[in-house]
């Protein structure tokens, strides 16, 4: 197992169809202890997540779940403190939390822009800033931020300009963490998925547009949450011990650059 005994904070763990949940399940399968965070987290969702991992992995996961609004630094600090209190350390952070909006540039309201930046960029900054002192004190660790292909080529049918801009900021921020904290043993990398079959697609793209998009992907399918989770596993494990500041594409070949 690649993460035996490692303690991993994963944000955006609520929907069993999401990248956050897929990452939590895969990490638990590889022996990790999980702190599952989500804005929507409550006792019912926490129970669903724990039961699903237990059923699919064949063992009860060592997991804590907590509500966390990553746009609030106080929530992030409290979640980190709760993780330390339960497990005594933190080895990695995978930030999957985020929102999406598909409006054209001229249709984006100031409130839409502010919310997008607050969750996707400020939230990523907050949770990283809360975890980094722990990783530095321990002498190392790994951070993975989930961005988007929209950050690389601009917004499209699913994510608009404000979404692309927020995720572009995540890429720049993560590279900065890699440069600043590499000498302290901390690695930081980015995963850029393209269209992935999660709840974020629901109601945002017609079947006709979906099929047209698939026809332009060399691998001829949309991404799955587990595809992204697998790359996150690689990036937090010792398999990627000499990888930092990297942006890994998970797009089926739809954006080769």
C-alpha positions as CSV (number, residue, x, y, z in Angstrom):
1,X,0.0,0.0,0.0
2,X,1.3,3.4,-1.0
3,X,0.0,5.5,1.9
4,X,0.2,3.1,4.8
5,X,-0.3,5.2,8.0
6,X,-0.2,8.5,6.2
7,X,-2.6,11.2,7.3
8,X,-4.3,13.0,4.4
9,X,-6.7,15.9,4.4
10,X,-9.0,15.9,1.4
11,X,-11.4,18.7,0.7
12,X,-14.6,18.5,-1.4
13,X,-15.6,15.2,0.0
14,X,-19.4,15.1,0.0
15,X,-20.9,13.6,-3.2
16,X,-20.1,9.9,-3.8
17,X,-19.8,10.8,-7.5
18,X,-17.1,13.5,-6.9
19,X,-13.4,13.6,-7.2
20,X,-13.0,14.3,-3.5
21,X,-14.8,11.1,-2.5
22,X,-13.0,9.0,-5.2
23,X,-9.7,10.3,-3.8
24,X,-10.7,9.5,-0.2
25,X,-11.7,6.0,-1.1
26,X,-8.6,5.3,-3.1
27,X,-6.3,6.7,-0.4
28,X,-8.1,4.7,2.3
29,X,-7.6,1.6,0.1
30,X,-3.9,2.4,0.2
31,X,-3.8,2.6,4.0
32,X,-4.3,6.3,4.6
33,X,-6.0,7.9,7.5
34,X,-8.5,10.5,6.2
35,X,-9.8,13.9,7.3
36,X,-12.7,14.4,4.9
37,X,-13.8,18.1,4.6
38,X,-16.7,19.7,2.8
39,X,-18.9,22.7,3.1
40,X,-21.9,20.4,3.0
41,X,-20.6,17.9,5.5
42,X,-23.0,16.7,8.2
43,X,-23.7,13.5,10.1
44,X,-25.7,12.0,7.2
45,X,-23.0,12.7,4.6
46,X,-20.2,11.6,6.9
47,X,-22.1,8.3,7.5
48,X,-22.6,7.8,3.7
49,X,-18.9,8.4,3.0
50,X,-17.7,6.1,5.7
51,X,-20.1,3.3,4.8
52,X,-19.3,3.6,1.1
53,X,-15.6,3.4,1.7
54,X,-16.1,0.5,4.1
55,X,-18.2,-1.5,1.6
56,X,-15.9,-0.8,-1.3
57,X,-12.6,-1.4,0.5
58,X,-13.8,-4.2,2.8
59,X,-12.7,-2.5,6.0
60,X,-13.9,0.4,8.1
61,X,-11.8,3.5,7.3
62,X,-9.8,5.5,9.8
63,X,-11.6,8.7,9.0
64,X,-12.9,11.9,10.5
65,X,-15.3,14.2,8.7
66,X,-15.9,17.9,9.3
67,X,-17.8,20.8,7.8
68,X,-15.4,23.3,6.4
69,X,-16.0,26.4,4.3
70,X,-12.5,26.8,2.8
71,X,-13.2,30.4,2.0
72,X,-13.0,31.1,5.7
73,X,-9.5,30.8,7.2
74,X,-11.1,30.1,10.6
75,X,-12.7,27.0,9.3
76,X,-9.5,25.8,7.7
77,X,-7.5,26.4,10.9
78,X,-10.1,24.5,12.9
79,X,-10.1,21.6,10.5
80,X,-6.3,21.3,10.6
81,X,-6.4,21.5,14.4
82,X,-9.0,18.7,14.6
83,X,-6.9,16.5,12.3
84,X,-3.8,17.0,14.5
85,X,-5.9,16.3,17.6
86,X,-7.2,13.0,16.1
87,X,-4.1,11.7,14.2
88,X,-1.2,13.7,15.6
89,X,0.2,14.7,12.2
90,X,-0.6,15.6,8.6
91,X,1.2,14.1,5.6
92,X,-0.7,15.5,2.7
93,X,-3.4,17.8,1.5
94,X,-5.5,17.2,-1.6
95,X,-7.7,20.2,-2.3
96,X,-10.7,19.1,-4.5
97,X,-13.2,21.6,-3.3
98,X,-14.5,24.1,-5.8
99,X,-17.5,25.6,-7.6
100,X,-18.1,26.1,-11.3
101,X,-20.0,28.6,-13.4
102,X,-20.6,28.7,-17.2
103,X,-21.6,32.2,-17.9
104,X,-20.1,34.2,-20.7
105,X,-17.8,37.1,-19.8
106,X,-20.5,39.7,-20.2
107,X,-23.0,37.7,-18.1
108,X,-20.8,37.3,-15.1
109,X,-22.1,39.5,-12.2
110,X,-19.7,40.9,-9.6
111,X,-21.3,38.6,-7.0
112,X,-20.6,35.6,-9.3
113,X,-17.0,36.6,-9.7
114,X,-16.5,37.3,-6.0
115,X,-17.9,33.9,-5.0
116,X,-15.8,32.1,-7.6
117,X,-12.6,33.7,-6.5
118,X,-13.5,33.3,-2.8
119,X,-14.0,29.5,-3.0
120,X,-11.7,28.3,-5.8
121,X,-8.7,30.6,-5.2
122,X,-9.0,32.1,-1.7
123,X,-10.2,28.8,-0.4
124,X,-7.2,26.9,-1.9
125,X,-4.9,29.6,-0.4
126,X,-6.6,29.3,3.0
127,X,-6.4,25.6,3.4
128,X,-2.8,25.5,2.1
129,X,-1.8,28.3,4.4
130,X,-3.3,26.4,7.3
131,X,-1.6,23.1,6.5
132,X,1.9,24.4,5.5
133,X,3.2,25.2,9.1
134,X,2.4,21.6,10.1
135,X,4.2,20.2,7.1
136,X,7.2,22.4,7.7
137,X,7.5,21.5,11.3
138,X,7.4,17.8,10.4
139,X,10.1,18.3,7.8
140,X,8.0,17.6,4.7
141,X,4.7,16.6,3.1
142,X,2.8,17.0,-0.1
143,X,0.0,19.3,-1.4
144,X,-2.1,18.6,-4.5
145,X,-4.5,21.2,-5.8
146,X,-7.1,20.2,-8.4
147,X,-7.3,23.0,-11.0
148,X,-8.8,22.6,-14.5
149,X,-8.0,22.4,-18.2
150,X,-9.9,25.7,-18.3
151,X,-7.0,27.3,-16.5
152,X,-4.7,26.3,-19.4
153,X,-6.8,27.1,-22.5
154,X,-9.6,29.4,-21.2
155,X,-13.2,28.8,-20.2
156,X,-15.5,26.7,-22.4
157,X,-18.9,25.1,-22.4
158,X,-18.7,24.0,-18.7
159,X,-16.5,26.7,-17.0
160,X,-16.7,30.4,-17.9
161,X,-14.0,33.0,-17.8
162,X,-14.3,33.6,-14.0
163,X,-13.9,29.9,-13.4
164,X,-10.9,29.7,-15.7
165,X,-9.3,32.7,-14.0
166,X,-9.8,31.3,-10.5
167,X,-8.2,28.0,-11.5
168,X,-5.4,29.8,-13.2
169,X,-4.6,31.4,-9.9
170,X,-4.6,28.0,-8.2
171,X,-1.9,26.9,-10.7
172,X,0.3,30.0,-10.0
173,X,-0.2,29.7,-6.2
174,X,0.8,26.0,-6.2
175,X,3.9,26.7,-8.2
176,X,4.8,29.4,-5.7
177,X,4.4,26.9,-2.8
178,X,6.7,24.5,-4.6
179,X,9.4,27.1,-4.9
180,X,9.1,28.6,-1.5
181,X,8.7,25.4,0.5
182,X,10.7,22.9,-1.5
183,X,13.8,23.6,0.6
184,X,11.7,22.7,3.7
185,X,10.7,19.3,2.2
186,X,7.3,20.2,1.0
187,X,6.2,19.2,-2.5
188,X,3.2,21.0,-4.3
189,X,1.7,19.9,-7.6
190,X,-1.4,20.6,-9.7
191,X,-3.8,18.2,-11.4
192,X,-5.8,19.6,-14.4
193,X,-8.8,17.5,-15.3
194,X,-11.0,18.2,-18.3
195,X,-14.7,17.3,-18.5
196,X,-15.2,14.7,-15.8
197,X,-18.4,12.8,-15.0
198,X,-19.3,14.3,-11.6
199,X,-22.2,16.3,-10.3
200,X,-20.5,19.4,-11.6
201,X,-21.7,18.4,-15.1
202,X,-25.3,18.0,-14.1
203,X,-27.5,20.5,-16.0
204,X,-24.5,22.3,-17.4
205,X,-24.1,20.6,-20.8
206,X,-26.7,19.0,-23.1
207,X,-26.3,15.4,-24.3
208,X,-25.7,16.7,-27.8
209,X,-22.8,18.9,-26.6
210,X,-21.5,16.1,-24.4
211,X,-21.4,13.7,-27.3
212,X,-19.8,16.3,-29.5
213,X,-17.1,17.0,-26.9
214,X,-16.4,13.2,-26.5
215,X,-15.9,12.9,-30.3
216,X,-13.0,15.4,-30.0
217,X,-11.2,13.5,-27.2
218,X,-8.5,11.1,-28.4
219,X,-9.5,8.5,-25.8
220,X,-13.2,8.9,-26.8
221,X,-14.7,9.3,-23.3
222,X,-15.1,11.8,-20.5
223,X,-12.9,11.6,-17.5
224,X,-14.0,9.7,-14.4
225,X,-13.4,10.7,-10.8
226,X,-11.1,7.8,-10.2
227,X,-8.9,8.9,-13.1
228,X,-8.2,12.1,-11.2
229,X,-7.9,10.3,-7.9
230,X,-5.2,8.0,-9.3
231,X,-3.0,10.9,-10.3
232,X,-3.5,12.5,-6.9
233,X,-2.4,9.2,-5.3
234,X,0.8,9.2,-7.4
235,X,1.5,12.8,-6.5
236,X,1.3,12.3,-2.7
237,X,3.1,9.0,-2.6
238,X,6.8,8.3,-2.7
239,X,6.5,7.3,-6.4
240,X,6.6,11.1,-7.1
241,X,9.3,12.0,-4.6
242,X,11.2,14.1,-7.1
243,X,8.1,15.8,-8.6
244,X,7.2,19.3,-7.5
245,X,5.7,22.4,-9.2
246,X,4.3,20.1,-11.9
247,X,1.0,20.4,-13.7
248,X,-0.4,16.9,-14.6
249,X,-3.1,16.8,-17.3
250,X,-5.9,14.4,-16.9
251,X,-7.8,15.2,-20.0
252,X,-7.8,12.1,-22.3
253,X,-5.7,14.0,-24.8
254,X,-8.2,16.8,-25.4
255,X,-5.6,19.4,-24.7
256,X,-2.1,18.4,-25.7
257,X,0.4,21.2,-25.3
